[in-house]
Amino acid sequence: ILIGGAVAASLAMALFTALWLVPQCSKHLSSKELYGKTKQLDPSAPIGQFHFNAQGASYYSGGKAPITLGTAEDLFKFLARGEHVFVMAGAEELPSIDQYAKQHAGTYYVVDDTSTRYIMLSNRLGPGERDLNPLRLYVSDKPPSPIHPLSVNFDNKVEFVGWDAPAAISAKQDFKLRLYFKVNAPLPGSYKIFVHIDGAGTRINGDHVPLDGKFPTNYWVVGSYITDEHTIRPTDNNTTTAPSGGVYQIYMGMYLGSERLKIVSGPSDSDNRARLGALSIK
C-alpha cells in the first residue's frame, strides 16, 4: 500500500510539473510566448528590444533579428514609425517608459502583460485588442472626484486632494482606502505612504508602497494625478484580536527612510500626518 501510494504521488507530481508548473515557469521566465504572439498579431511587424535581456530572440521570432533600443528616445522613435511595430521590454521598465511618454507626448500600448518579467508594447491596437497598461488605472492628467475632497500640501511637491473609504466597518472587515495626489514638483526619491488609524484600541497600520510598487514616486510627472488604492486589514497587527469598537481617526503621510515629507498647509498634526477623517468600527 505504501509503495503504491508513493508511486501514485510521484505520478501526480510528474503530471503537475509537466502540465502546469513547467508551462507557468515558461510563461513568466521565457520570452518564447511573447515572440509567438507577435507572429500571431502581425508576423511582418518589426520588433524592437528595450532593456530586454532574454535569450533566443532571433530563434523565437522566426529568424528576424530584433532592433536594440538603447534609450527611451530610441524606443519612442521606433514606436513613432508609420508601420505596425512591437517592442519587448522588462516589466520593471514600465515606470520610466510611462514617465518619458508623459514628458514628451509619446504614445504606447501594452499589448501583452502575461509575464511577470517582460511586457510587450506596440504603437497601435489591433481589432479586439485593449491597452493592458496597469498605470492607466492609477495615473491621469485629469483631476479625480474623491468622495472626501481635501487639500494638504506636502513640501510644495505633492498635494493630497482627497480620499475614499467606507464610513463604517465591522471589527474584522478588510476595506479599501483610496488616496488621491496631484504632483506639483519632482520627488527626489521613492517615497512610501504611512497610514495610521488611531482610536480606543490598537492602532491599525496601513504603511505601504504607493501603487503597489508599479509606479515609484521618483517617476511621478509634474501635473499628473495619482490614485493610490490600498487594502487595509484591521487584524494585521494582531491576528487573534479584532480592534475595539468606536470612532477612529485616519492619518496619512509620506516618508523616505526615517524622514517624513513636511506638511506646509492643510489639516495635520505636529508629526507631519495629514488628518483625513473618521472611521467608525462596530
Accessible surface in RSA format (square Angstrom, percent):
REM  Atomic radii and reference values for relative SASA: ProtOr
REM  Chains: A
REM  Algorithm: Lee & Richards
REM  Probe-radius: 1.40
REM  Slices: 20
REM RES _ NUM      All-atoms   Total-Side   Main-Chain    Non-polar    All polar
REM                ABS   REL    ABS   REL    ABS   REL    ABS   REL    ABS   REL
RES ILE A   1   199.59 113.6 149.65 111.5  49.93 120.4 158.83 114.4  40.76 110.6
RES LEU A   2   160.38  89.3 151.17 108.1   9.21  23.2 153.61 107.9   6.78  18.2
RES ILE A   3   142.06  80.8 139.16 103.7   2.90   7.0 141.74 102.1   0.32   0.9
RES GLY A   4    44.06  54.3   0.00   N/A  44.06  54.3  35.91  98.5   8.15  18.2
RES GLY A   5    40.96  50.5   0.00   N/A  40.96  50.5  34.17  93.8   6.79  15.2
RES ALA A   6    60.22  55.4  48.81  75.3  11.40  25.9  56.95  80.2   3.27   8.7
RES VAL A   7    80.62  53.1  78.10  70.7   2.52   6.1  80.50  69.9   0.12   0.3
RES ALA A   8    58.99  54.2  50.79  78.4   8.19  18.6  54.77  77.1   4.21  11.2
RES ALA A   9    63.15  58.1  51.02  78.7  12.13  27.6  58.80  82.8   4.35  11.5
RES SER A  10    71.48  60.4  60.26  80.4  11.22  25.8  36.93  78.6  34.55  48.4
RES LEU A  11   111.06  61.8 110.52  79.1   0.53   1.3 110.81  77.8   0.25   0.7
RES ALA A  12    59.27  54.5  50.03  77.2   9.24  21.0  54.71  77.0   4.56  12.1
RES MET A  13   120.05  62.2 117.01  77.4   3.04   7.2 108.56  92.3  11.49  15.2
RES ALA A  14    56.81  52.2  45.77  70.6  11.04  25.1  53.72  75.6   3.09   8.2
RES LEU A  15   107.73  60.0 106.88  76.5   0.85   2.1 107.55  75.5   0.18   0.5
RES PHE A  16    96.06  48.1  87.85  54.4   8.21  21.4  95.34  57.8   0.71   2.0
RES THR A  17    46.39  33.0  46.39  47.0   0.00   0.0  38.57  51.8   7.82  11.8
RES ALA A  18    61.90  56.9  44.39  68.5  17.51  39.8  48.83  68.8  13.07  34.6
RES LEU A  19   133.88  74.6 111.78  80.0  22.10  55.6 113.65  79.8  20.23  54.4
RES TRP A  20   131.68  52.8 130.69  63.3   0.98   2.3 110.22  58.8  21.46  34.8
RES LEU A  21    70.65  39.3  70.65  50.5   0.00   0.0  70.65  49.6   0.00   0.0
RES VAL A  22    84.20  55.4  82.24  74.5   1.96   4.7  83.79  72.8   0.42   1.1
RES PRO A  23    55.53  40.5  48.64  44.3   6.89  25.0  54.57  45.1   0.96   6.0
RES GLN A  24    51.49  28.8  51.28  37.5   0.21   0.5   9.44  20.1  42.05  31.9
RES CYS A  25    55.84  42.2  51.59  57.5   4.26  10.0  19.03  48.2  36.81  39.7
RES SER A  26    37.87  32.0  31.15  41.6   6.71  15.5  24.07  51.3  13.79  19.3
RES LYS A  27    61.52  30.0  58.74  36.0   2.78   6.6  17.43  15.7  44.09  47.0
RES HIS A  28    48.28  26.4  48.28  33.6   0.00   0.0  33.47  34.5  14.81  17.2
RES LEU A  29   100.88  56.2  90.37  64.6  10.51  26.4  90.50  63.6  10.37  27.9
RES SER A  30    30.11  25.4  23.08  30.8   7.03  16.2  25.27  53.8   4.84   6.8
RES SER A  31     2.11   1.8   0.30   0.4   1.81   4.2   0.00   0.0   2.11   3.0
RES LYS A  32   117.56  57.4 116.03  71.2   1.54   3.7  58.11  52.3  59.45  63.3
RES GLU A  33    84.89  48.7  72.99  55.2  11.90  28.3  37.37  72.3  47.52  38.8
RES LEU A  34     4.10   2.3   3.92   2.8   0.18   0.4   4.10   2.9   0.00   0.0
RES TYR A  35     0.00   0.0   0.00   0.0   0.00   0.0   0.00   0.0   0.00   0.0
RES GLY A  36    23.13  28.5   0.00   N/A  23.13  28.5  21.12  58.0   2.00   4.5
RES LYS A  37    54.84  26.8  53.56  32.9   1.28   3.1  27.75  25.0  27.09  28.9
RES THR A  38     3.22   2.3   3.22   3.3   0.00   0.0   1.82   2.4   1.40   2.1
RES LYS A  39    96.17  46.9  86.52  53.1   9.66  23.0  49.00  44.1  47.18  50.3
RES GLN A  40   150.76  84.3 115.14  84.1  35.61  84.8  42.46  90.4 108.29  82.1
RES LEU A  41    64.92  36.2  35.19  25.2  29.73  74.7  37.72  26.5  27.20  73.2
RES ASP A  42    30.89  21.6  28.58  28.4   2.32   5.5   6.30  14.8  24.59  24.5
RES PRO A  43    91.45  66.6  77.51  70.7  13.94  50.7  78.71  65.0  12.74  79.2
RES SER A  44    95.91  81.0  68.08  90.9  27.84  64.1  53.48 113.9  42.43  59.4
RES ALA A  45     2.96   2.7   0.00   0.0   2.96   6.7   2.51   3.5   0.45   1.2
RES PRO A  46    25.61  18.7  22.00  20.1   3.61  13.1  25.61  21.1   0.00   0.0
RES ILE A  47     3.75   2.1   1.06   0.8   2.69   6.5   1.06   0.8   2.69   7.3
RES GLY A  48     0.00   0.0   0.00   N/A   0.00   0.0   0.00   0.0   0.00   0.0
RES GLN A  49    26.12  14.6  25.52  18.7   0.60   1.4   1.79   3.8  24.33  18.5
RES PHE A  50     5.95   3.0   5.95   3.7   0.00   0.0   5.95   3.6   0.00   0.0
RES HIS A  51    99.89  54.6  71.22  49.5  28.67  73.3  70.74  72.9  29.15  33.9
RES PHE A  52    18.95   9.5   0.00   0.0  18.95  49.3   0.92   0.6  18.03  51.6
RES ASN A  53   113.21  78.1  95.64  92.4  17.57  42.3  44.33 106.7  68.88  66.6
RES ALA A  54    18.00  16.5   2.54   3.9  15.45  35.2   6.60   9.3  11.40  30.2
RES GLN A  55   150.99  84.4 140.21 102.5  10.79  25.7  65.06 138.5  85.93  65.2
RES GLY A  56    35.78  44.1   0.00   N/A  35.78  44.1  25.56  70.1  10.23  22.9
RES ALA A  57    14.25  13.1  10.89  16.8   3.36   7.6  10.89  15.3   3.36   8.9
RES SER A  58    53.71  45.4  51.14  68.3   2.57   5.9  33.68  71.7  20.03  28.1
RES TYR A  59   177.78  83.0 158.45  90.1  19.34  50.3 117.38  88.2  60.41  74.5
RES TYR A  60    55.17  25.8  49.30  28.0   5.87  15.3  15.89  11.9  39.28  48.4
RES SER A  61     5.01   4.2   0.12   0.2   4.89  11.3   0.26   0.6   4.74   6.6
RES GLY A  62    60.52  74.6   0.00   N/A  60.52  74.6  28.17  77.3  32.35  72.5
RES GLY A  63    57.00  70.3   0.00   N/A  57.00  70.3  29.07  79.8  27.93  62.6
RES LYS A  64    63.66  31.1  55.08  33.8   8.58  20.4  59.22  53.3   4.44   4.7
RES ALA A  65    77.56  71.3  59.61  92.0  17.95  40.8  59.62  84.0  17.94  47.5
RES PRO A  66    26.01  19.0   8.90   8.1  17.11  62.2   9.30   7.7  16.71 103.8
RES ILE A  67    69.63  39.6  65.60  48.9   4.03   9.7  69.63  50.1   0.00   0.0
RES THR A  68   109.80  78.1  87.14  88.3  22.65  54.0  61.62  82.8  48.18  72.8
RES LEU A  69     9.50   5.3   8.58   6.1   0.91   2.3   8.72   6.1   0.78   2.1
RES GLY A  70    42.53  52.4   0.00   N/A  42.53  52.4  28.04  77.0  14.49  32.4
RES THR A  71    70.63  50.2  67.62  68.6   3.01   7.2  68.06  91.4   2.57   3.9
RES ALA A  72    24.33  22.4  18.90  29.2   5.43  12.4  18.90  26.6   5.43  14.4
RES GLU A  73    87.20  50.1  85.42  64.6   1.79   4.3  18.12  35.0  69.08  56.4
RES ASP A  74    57.16  40.0  52.98  52.7   4.17   9.9  10.84  25.5  46.32  46.2
RES LEU A  75     0.00   0.0   0.00   0.0   0.00   0.0   0.00   0.0   0.00   0.0
RES PHE A  76    20.03  10.0  15.31   9.5   4.72  12.3  15.78   9.6   4.24  12.1
RES LYS A  77   133.61  65.2 119.90  73.6  13.71  32.6  78.99  71.1  54.62  58.2
RES PHE A  78     8.41   4.2   4.23   2.6   4.18  10.9   7.84   4.8   0.56   1.6
RES LEU A  79     7.48   4.2   1.69   1.2   5.79  14.6   1.86   1.3   5.62  15.1
RES ALA A  80    82.50  75.9  45.57  70.3  36.93  84.0  57.59  81.1  24.91  66.0
RES ARG A  81    94.97  39.9  79.27  40.4  15.70  37.4  30.32  41.4  64.65  39.2
RES GLY A  82    73.48  90.6   0.00   N/A  73.48  90.6  44.52 122.2  28.96  64.9
RES GLU A  83    86.36  49.6  75.28  57.0  11.08  26.4  38.13  73.8  48.23  39.4
RES HIS A  84    24.33  13.3  20.21  14.0   4.12  10.5  13.44  13.9  10.89  12.7
RES VAL A  85     0.00   0.0   0.00   0.0   0.00   0.0   0.00   0.0   0.00   0.0
RES PHE A  86     1.07   0.5   1.07   0.7   0.00   0.0   1.07   0.6   0.00   0.0
RES VAL A  87     0.00   0.0   0.00   0.0   0.00   0.0   0.00   0.0   0.00   0.0
RES MET A  88     0.00   0.0   0.00   0.0   0.00   0.0   0.00   0.0   0.00   0.0
RES ALA A  89     0.00   0.0   0.00   0.0   0.00   0.0   0.00   0.0   0.00   0.0
RES GLY A  90     3.62   4.5   0.00   N/A   3.62   4.5   3.62   9.9   0.00   0.0
RES ALA A  91    29.71  27.3  20.88  32.2   8.83  20.1  20.92  29.5   8.79  23.3
RES GLU A  92   126.73  72.8 100.43  76.0  26.31  62.6  69.66 134.7  57.08  46.6
RES GLU A  93    30.96  17.8  30.74  23.3   0.22   0.5   0.84   1.6  30.12  24.6
RES LEU A  94    12.27   6.8  12.27   8.8   0.00   0.0  12.27   8.6   0.00   0.0
RES PRO A  95    11.00   8.0  11.00  10.0   0.00   0.0  11.00   9.1   0.00   0.0
RES SER A  96    32.54  27.5  29.34  39.2   3.20   7.4  27.26  58.1   5.28   7.4
RES ILE A  97     0.45   0.3   0.14   0.1   0.30   0.7   0.45   0.3   0.00   0.0
RES ASP A  98     0.48   0.3   0.48   0.5   0.00   0.0   0.00   0.0   0.48   0.5
RES GLN A  99    39.13  21.9  39.13  28.6   0.00   0.0   0.34   0.7  38.79  29.4
RES TYR A 100    46.03  21.5  45.10  25.7   0.93   2.4  31.51  23.7  14.53  17.9
RES ALA A 101     6.95   6.4   5.15   8.0   1.79   4.1   5.41   7.6   1.54   4.1
RES LYS A 102    73.93  36.1  42.94  26.3  30.99  73.8  37.74  34.0  36.19  38.6
RES GLN A 103   104.19  58.3  68.79  50.3  35.40  84.3  24.00  51.1  80.20  60.8
RES HIS A 104   104.16  56.9  76.76  53.4  27.41  70.1  57.97  59.7  46.19  53.7
RES ALA A 105    96.74  88.9  60.67  93.6  36.07  82.0  72.96 102.7  23.77  63.0
RES GLY A 106    25.18  31.1   0.00   N/A  25.18  31.1  10.44  28.7  14.74  33.0
RES THR A 107    81.69  58.1  69.57  70.5  12.12  28.9  42.21  56.7  39.48  59.7
RES TYR A 108     4.08   1.9   2.71   1.5   1.37   3.6   2.71   2.0   1.37   1.7
RES TYR A 109    61.09  28.5  61.09  34.8   0.00   0.0  23.31  17.5  37.78  46.6
RES VAL A 110     0.39   0.3   0.39   0.4   0.00   0.0   0.39   0.3   0.00   0.0
RES VAL A 111     4.63   3.0   0.39   0.3   4.25  10.2   1.56   1.4   3.07   8.3
RES ASP A 112     8.62   6.0   8.29   8.2   0.33   0.8   0.36   0.8   8.26   8.2
RES ASP A 113    68.41  47.9  51.83  51.6  16.58  39.2   9.68  22.8  58.73  58.6
RES THR A 114    67.70  48.2  53.94  54.7  13.76  32.8  56.37  75.7  11.33  17.1
RES SER A 115     8.23   7.0   1.87   2.5   6.35  14.6   2.27   4.8   5.95   8.3
RES THR A 116    97.07  69.0  71.65  72.6  25.41  60.6  67.73  91.0  29.33  44.3
RES ARG A 117   100.86  42.3  94.48  48.2   6.39  15.2  30.94  42.3  69.92  42.4
RES TYR A 118     8.55   4.0   8.38   4.8   0.17   0.5   4.32   3.2   4.23   5.2
RES ILE A 119    10.68   6.1  10.68   8.0   0.00   0.0  10.68   7.7   0.00   0.0
RES MET A 120     0.00   0.0   0.00   0.0   0.00   0.0   0.00   0.0   0.00   0.0
RES LEU A 121     0.00   0.0   0.00   0.0   0.00   0.0   0.00   0.0   0.00   0.0
RES SER A 122     0.05   0.0   0.05   0.1   0.00   0.0   0.05   0.1   0.00   0.0
RES ASN A 123    25.74  17.7   8.91   8.6  16.82  40.5   5.63  13.5  20.11  19.4
RES ARG A 124   100.60  42.2  98.41  50.2   2.19   5.2  38.26  52.3  62.34  37.8
RES LEU A 125    63.17  35.2  35.70  25.5  27.47  69.1  35.70  25.1  27.47  73.9
RES GLY A 126    20.37  25.1   0.00   N/A  20.37  25.1  15.49  42.5   4.88  10.9
RES PRO A 127   145.92 106.4 112.45 102.5  33.47 121.7 125.29 103.4  20.64 128.3
RES GLY A 128    89.53 110.4   0.00   N/A  89.53 110.4  44.06 120.9  45.48 101.8
RES GLU A 129    46.75  26.8  24.51  18.5  22.24  53.0  24.99  48.3  21.77  17.8
RES ARG A 130   171.64  72.1 164.63  83.9   7.01  16.7  67.28  91.9 104.36  63.2
RES ASP A 131    34.66  24.3  17.68  17.6  16.98  40.2  15.89  37.4  18.77  18.7
RES LEU A 132    40.84  22.7  30.70  22.0  10.14  25.5  35.49  24.9   5.35  14.4
RES ASN A 133     5.02   3.5   0.00   0.0   5.02  12.1   0.04   0.1   4.98   4.8
RES PRO A 134    38.21  27.9  33.14  30.2   5.07  18.4  38.21  31.6   0.00   0.0
RES LEU A 135     1.03   0.6   0.44   0.3   0.59   1.5   0.52   0.4   0.52   1.4
RES ARG A 136   106.84  44.9  83.28  42.5  23.56  56.1  52.61  71.9  54.23  32.9
RES LEU A 137   141.09  78.6 115.87  82.9  25.22  63.4 119.95  84.2  21.15  56.9
RES TYR A 138    44.15  20.6  41.93  23.9   2.22   5.8  16.92  12.7  27.23  33.6
RES VAL A 139    10.79   7.1   0.22   0.2  10.58  25.5   0.22   0.2  10.58  28.7
RES SER A 140    46.46  39.3  40.29  53.8   6.17  14.2  34.58  73.6  11.88  16.6
RES ASP A 141   109.51  76.7  88.01  87.6  21.49  50.8  36.34  85.5  73.17  73.0
RES LYS A 142   145.33  70.9 141.39  86.8   3.94   9.4 102.42  92.2  42.90  45.7
RES PRO A 143    93.08  67.8  76.13  69.4  16.95  61.6  76.13  62.9  16.95 105.4
RES PRO A 144    37.61  27.4  13.34  12.2  24.27  88.2  23.93  19.8  13.68  85.0
RES SER A 145   109.09  92.2  77.29 103.2  31.80  73.3  47.26 100.6  61.83  86.6
RES PRO A 146    20.39  14.9   9.99   9.1  10.40  37.8   9.99   8.3  10.40  64.6
RES ILE A 147   120.92  68.8  95.91  71.4  25.02  60.3 102.89  74.1  18.03  48.9
RES HIS A 148    66.03  36.1  63.49  44.1   2.54   6.5  43.37  44.7  22.66  26.4
RES PRO A 149   100.91  73.5  82.59  75.3  18.32  66.6  82.87  68.4  18.04 112.1
RES LEU A 150    43.66  24.3  30.59  21.9  13.07  32.9  38.50  27.0   5.16  13.9
RES SER A 151    66.52  56.2  56.90  75.9   9.62  22.2  36.25  77.2  30.27  42.4
RES VAL A 152     0.05   0.0   0.00   0.0   0.05   0.1   0.05   0.0   0.00   0.0
RES ASN A 153    34.89  24.1  34.68  33.5   0.21   0.5   6.49  15.6  28.39  27.4
RES PHE A 154     0.00   0.0   0.00   0.0   0.00   0.0   0.00   0.0   0.00   0.0
RES ASP A 155    46.82  32.8  43.08  42.9   3.75   8.9   0.66   1.6  46.16  46.0
RES ASN A 156    98.70  68.1  87.73  84.8  10.98  26.4  28.30  68.1  70.41  68.1
RES LYS A 157    51.74  25.2  51.74  31.7   0.00   0.0  21.50  19.4  30.23  32.2
RES VAL A 158     0.14   0.1   0.00   0.0   0.14   0.3   0.13   0.1   0.01   0.0
RES GLU A 159    44.84  25.7  44.84  33.9   0.00   0.0   7.62  14.7  37.23  30.4
RES PHE A 160     0.00   0.0   0.00   0.0   0.00   0.0   0.00   0.0   0.00   0.0
RES VAL A 161    24.88  16.4  20.81  18.8   4.07   9.8  20.81  18.1   4.07  11.0
RES GLY A 162     0.00   0.0   0.00   N/A   0.00   0.0   0.00   0.0   0.00   0.0
RES TRP A 163    10.84   4.4  10.84   5.2   0.00   0.0   9.12   4.9   1.72   2.8
RES ASP A 164    11.73   8.2  11.47  11.4   0.26   0.6   5.15  12.1   6.58   6.6
RES ALA A 165    11.83  10.9   0.00   0.0  11.83  26.9   4.91   6.9   6.92  18.3
RES PRO A 166    51.06  37.2  36.45  33.2  14.61  53.1  48.69  40.2   2.37  14.7
RES ALA A 167    83.15  76.4  66.98 103.4  16.16  36.8  71.58 100.8  11.57  30.6
RES ALA A 168    36.34  33.4  19.41  30.0  16.92  38.5  19.64  27.7  16.69  44.2
RES ILE A 169     3.37   1.9   0.00   0.0   3.37   8.1   3.37   2.4   0.00   0.0
RES SER A 170    57.16  48.3  54.82  73.2   2.34   5.4  40.95  87.2  16.21  22.7
RES ALA A 171    22.34  20.5  20.55  31.7   1.79   4.1  20.55  28.9   1.79   4.7
RES LYS A 172   141.43  69.0 121.52  74.6  19.90  47.4  68.95  62.1  72.48  77.2
RES GLN A 173    75.52  42.2  68.42  50.0   7.10  16.9  27.64  58.8  47.87  36.3
RES ASP A 174    67.84  47.5  50.74  50.5  17.10  40.4  18.12  42.7  49.72  49.6
RES PHE A 175    10.69   5.3   2.48   1.5   8.21  21.4  10.69   6.5   0.00   0.0
RES LYS A 176   110.92  54.1 101.83  62.5   9.08  21.6  72.57  65.3  38.35  40.9
RES LEU A 177     0.31   0.2   0.12   0.1   0.19   0.5   0.12   0.1   0.19   0.5
RES ARG A 178    75.53  31.7  75.53  38.5   0.00   0.0   8.47  11.6  67.06  40.6
RES LEU A 179     0.52   0.3   0.52   0.4   0.00   0.0   0.52   0.4   0.00   0.0
RES TYR A 180    18.78   8.8  18.78  10.7   0.00   0.0   6.50   4.9  12.28  15.1
RES PHE A 181     0.08   0.0   0.00   0.0   0.08   0.2   0.00   0.0   0.08   0.2
RES LYS A 182    65.63  32.0  65.63  40.3   0.00   0.0  14.99  13.5  50.64  53.9
RES VAL A 183     0.49   0.3   0.06   0.1   0.44   1.1   0.06   0.0   0.44   1.2
RES ASN A 184    61.74  42.6  40.44  39.1  21.30  51.3  16.50  39.7  45.24  43.7
RES ALA A 185    26.62  24.5  25.71  39.7   0.91   2.1  26.62  37.5   0.00   0.0
RES PRO A 186    96.22  70.1  89.83  81.9   6.39  23.2  90.20  74.5   6.02  37.4
RES LEU A 187     7.16   4.0   0.00   0.0   7.16  18.0   0.00   0.0   7.16  19.3
RES PRO A 188   104.05  75.8  60.51  55.2  43.54 158.3  74.20  61.3  29.85 185.5
RES GLY A 189    12.50  15.4   0.00   N/A  12.50  15.4  12.50  34.3   0.00   0.0
RES SER A 190    53.53  45.2  43.34  57.8  10.19  23.5  29.29  62.4  24.24  34.0
RES TYR A 191    20.40   9.5  19.89  11.3   0.51   1.3   1.47   1.1  18.94  23.3
RES LYS A 192    92.63  45.2  92.63  56.8   0.00   0.0  36.18  32.6  56.45  60.1
RES ILE A 193     0.00   0.0   0.00   0.0   0.00   0.0   0.00   0.0   0.00   0.0
RES PHE A 194     4.51   2.3   4.51   2.8   0.00   0.0   4.51   2.7   0.00   0.0
RES VAL A 195     0.03   0.0   0.03   0.0   0.00   0.0   0.03   0.0   0.00   0.0
RES HIS A 196    11.63   6.4  11.63   8.1   0.00   0.0   3.81   3.9   7.83   9.1
RES ILE A 197     0.16   0.1   0.16   0.1   0.00   0.0   0.16   0.1   0.00   0.0
RES ASP A 198    35.57  24.9  30.98  30.8   4.58  10.8  24.69  58.1  10.88  10.9
RES GLY A 199    35.76  44.1   0.00   N/A  35.76  44.1  14.16  38.9  21.60  48.4
RES ALA A 200    93.56  86.0  46.35  71.5  47.21 107.4  58.98  83.1  34.58  91.6
RES GLY A 201    22.10  27.3   0.00   N/A  22.10  27.3  10.62  29.2  11.48  25.7
RES THR A 202    95.97  68.3  81.85  83.0  14.11  33.6  53.93  72.4  42.04  63.6
RES ARG A 203    99.42  41.7  91.60  46.7   7.81  18.6  30.32  41.4  69.10  41.9
RES ILE A 204     2.10   1.2   2.10   1.6   0.00   0.0   2.10   1.5   0.00   0.0
RES ASN A 205    58.63  40.4  45.12  43.6  13.51  32.5  11.93  28.7  46.70  45.1
RES GLY A 206     3.63   4.5   0.00   N/A   3.63   4.5   3.61   9.9   0.02   0.0
RES ASP A 207    63.07  44.2  40.67  40.5  22.40  53.0  16.85  39.7  46.22  46.1
RES HIS A 208    20.54  11.2   9.26   6.4  11.28  28.8  20.14  20.8   0.40   0.5
RES VAL A 209    59.47  39.1  54.21  49.1   5.26  12.7  54.21  47.1   5.26  14.3
RES PRO A 210     0.37   0.3   0.37   0.3   0.00   0.0   0.37   0.3   0.00   0.0
RES LEU A 211     2.21   1.2   0.00   0.0   2.21   5.6   2.21   1.6   0.00   0.0
RES ASP A 212   113.04  79.2  86.89  86.5  26.15  61.8  25.77  60.6  87.27  87.0
RES GLY A 213    37.54  46.3   0.00   N/A  37.54  46.3  17.87  49.0  19.68  44.1
RES LYS A 214    73.78  36.0  63.59  39.0  10.19  24.3  53.76  48.4  20.02  21.3
RES PHE A 215     0.39   0.2   0.39   0.2   0.00   0.0   0.39   0.2   0.00   0.0
RES PRO A 216    29.05  21.2  28.64  26.1   0.41   1.5  29.05  24.0   0.00   0.0
RES THR A 217     0.28   0.2   0.00   0.0   0.28   0.7   0.00   0.0   0.28   0.4
RES ASN A 218    61.47  42.4  45.00  43.5  16.47  39.7  10.50  25.3  50.97  49.3
RES TYR A 219    62.38  29.1  62.38  35.5   0.00   0.0  21.36  16.1  41.02  50.6
RES TRP A 220     6.33   2.5   0.09   0.0   6.25  14.7   0.09   0.0   6.25  10.1
RES VAL A 221    16.73  11.0  14.57  13.2   2.16   5.2  16.46  14.3   0.27   0.7
RES VAL A 222    79.09  52.0  61.45  55.6  17.64  42.5  61.45  53.4  17.64  47.8
RES GLY A 223    36.30  44.8   0.00   N/A  36.30  44.8  26.71  73.3   9.60  21.5
RES SER A 224     6.71   5.7   5.68   7.6   1.03   2.4   1.16   2.5   5.56   7.8
RES TYR A 225    33.94  15.8  32.78  18.7   1.16   3.0  12.54   9.4  21.40  26.4
RES ILE A 226     0.82   0.5   0.00   0.0   0.82   2.0   0.20   0.1   0.61   1.7
RES THR A 227    27.35  19.4  27.35  27.7   0.00   0.0  11.00  14.8  16.34  24.7
RES ASP A 228     0.36   0.3   0.36   0.4   0.00   0.0   0.00   0.0   0.36   0.4
RES GLU A 229    65.10  37.4  45.00  34.0  20.10  47.9   9.53  18.4  55.57  45.4
RES HIS A 230    46.71  25.5  43.93  30.5   2.78   7.1  27.28  28.1  19.43  22.6
RES THR A 231    33.27  23.7  26.85  27.2   6.42  15.3  14.95  20.1  18.32  27.7
RES ILE A 232     1.26   0.7   0.00   0.0   1.26   3.0   1.26   0.9   0.00   0.0
RES ARG A 233   109.50  46.0 105.34  53.7   4.16   9.9  20.55  28.1  88.95  53.9
RES PRO A 234     6.26   4.6   0.06   0.1   6.20  22.5   0.06   0.1   6.20  38.5
RES THR A 235    30.88  22.0  30.71  31.1   0.17   0.4   7.38   9.9  23.50  35.5
RES ASP A 236    90.26  63.2  66.80  66.5  23.47  55.5  18.05  42.5  72.21  72.0
RES ASN A 237    74.89  51.6  37.61  36.3  37.27  89.7  20.62  49.6  54.27  52.5
RES ASN A 238    68.77  47.4  62.74  60.6   6.03  14.5  17.95  43.2  50.82  49.1
RES THR A 239   116.79  83.1  87.87  89.1  28.92  68.9  64.13  86.1  52.67  79.6
RES THR A 240   117.53  83.6  86.78  88.0  30.75  73.3  77.90 104.6  39.62  59.9
RES THR A 241    82.77  58.9  74.85  75.9   7.93  18.9  55.80  75.0  26.97  40.8
RES ALA A 242    27.20  25.0  13.51  20.8  13.69  31.1  13.51  19.0  13.69  36.3
RES PRO A 243    13.88  10.1   3.11   2.8  10.77  39.2   9.48   7.8   4.41  27.4
RES SER A 244    59.91  50.6  49.21  65.7  10.70  24.7  26.33  56.1  33.58  47.0
RES GLY A 245    46.24  57.0   0.00   N/A  46.24  57.0  18.18  49.9  28.06  62.9
RES GLY A 246    32.25  39.8   0.00   N/A  32.25  39.8  28.99  79.5   3.26   7.3
RES VAL A 247   107.96  71.0  84.12  76.2  23.84  57.4  84.12  73.1  23.84  64.7
RES TYR A 248     0.85   0.4   0.00   0.0   0.84   2.2   0.79   0.6   0.06   0.1
RES GLN A 249    44.95  25.1  42.89  31.3   2.05   4.9  19.58  41.7  25.37  19.2
RES ILE A 250     0.34   0.2   0.34   0.3   0.00   0.0   0.34   0.2   0.00   0.0
RES TYR A 251    32.16  15.0  32.16  18.3   0.00   0.0   1.69   1.3  30.47  37.6
RES MET A 252     0.00   0.0   0.00   0.0   0.00   0.0   0.00   0.0   0.00   0.0
RES GLY A 253     0.00   0.0   0.00   N/A   0.00   0.0   0.00   0.0   0.00   0.0
RES MET A 254     0.24   0.1   0.00   0.0   0.24   0.6   0.00   0.0   0.24   0.3
RES TYR A 255    45.74  21.4  45.56  25.9   0.18   0.5  29.95  22.5  15.80  19.5
RES LEU A 256    73.34  40.8  66.49  47.6   6.85  17.2  67.62  47.5   5.72  15.4
RES GLY A 257    64.92  80.1   0.00   N/A  64.92  80.1  45.12 123.8  19.80  44.3
RES SER A 258   111.05  93.8  70.13  93.6  40.92  94.3  56.03 119.3  55.01  77.1
RES GLU A 259   125.15  71.9 124.20  94.0   0.95   2.3  51.95 100.5  73.20  59.8
RES ARG A 260    91.17  38.3  70.97  36.2  20.21  48.1  20.31  27.8  70.86  42.9
RES LEU A 261     9.51   5.3   7.11   5.1   2.40   6.0   9.37   6.6   0.15   0.4
RES LYS A 262   124.65  60.8 122.69  75.3   1.95   4.7  66.48  59.8  58.17  62.0
RES ILE A 263    17.99  10.2   1.74   1.3  16.25  39.2   1.74   1.3  16.25  44.1
RES VAL A 264    67.71  44.6  32.12  29.1  35.59  85.8  38.95  33.8  28.76  78.0
RES SER A 265    61.07  51.6  51.71  69.0   9.36  21.6  46.01  98.0  15.06  21.1
RES GLY A 266    35.84  44.2   0.00   N/A  35.84  44.2  13.80  37.9  22.04  49.4
RES PRO A 267    47.23  34.4  37.34  34.0   9.88  35.9  46.37  38.3   0.85   5.3
RES SER A 268    37.38  31.6  16.75  22.3  20.63  47.5   0.00   0.0  37.38  52.4
RES ASP A 269    43.42  30.4  26.02  25.9  17.40  41.1  32.67  76.9  10.75  10.7
RES SER A 270   115.63  97.7  74.07  98.8  41.56  95.7  58.70 125.0  56.93  79.8
RES ASP A 271    81.00  56.7  74.19  73.8   6.81  16.1  12.68  29.9  68.32  68.1
RES ASN A 272    42.47  29.3  42.01  40.6   0.46   1.1   0.09   0.2  42.38  41.0
RES ARG A 273    26.90  11.3  26.90  13.7   0.00   0.0   3.52   4.8  23.39  14.2
RES ALA A 274     0.00   0.0   0.00   0.0   0.00   0.0   0.00   0.0   0.00   0.0
RES ARG A 275    98.12  41.2  95.07  48.5   3.05   7.3  22.00  30.1  76.12  46.1
RES LEU A 276    14.44   8.0   0.00   0.0  14.44  36.3   0.11   0.1  14.33  38.6
RES GLY A 277    18.81  23.2   0.00   N/A  18.81  23.2  18.81  51.6   0.00   0.0
RES ALA A 278    59.40  54.6  41.40  63.9  18.00  40.9  41.50  58.4  17.90  47.4
RES LEU A 279     0.32   0.2   0.13   0.1   0.18   0.5   0.32   0.2   0.00   0.0
RES SER A 280    38.49  32.5  37.46  50.0   1.04   2.4  19.00  40.5  19.49  27.3
RES ILE A 281     3.71   2.1   0.00   0.0   3.71   8.9   0.00   0.0   3.71  10.1
RES LYS A 282   165.93  80.9 127.65  78.3  38.28  91.1 103.45  93.1  62.48  66.6
END  Absolute sums over single chains surface
CHAIN  1 A    14327.7      11141.7       3186.0       8368.5       5959.1
END  Absolute sums over all chains
TOTAL         14327.7      11141.7       3186.0       8368.5       5959.1
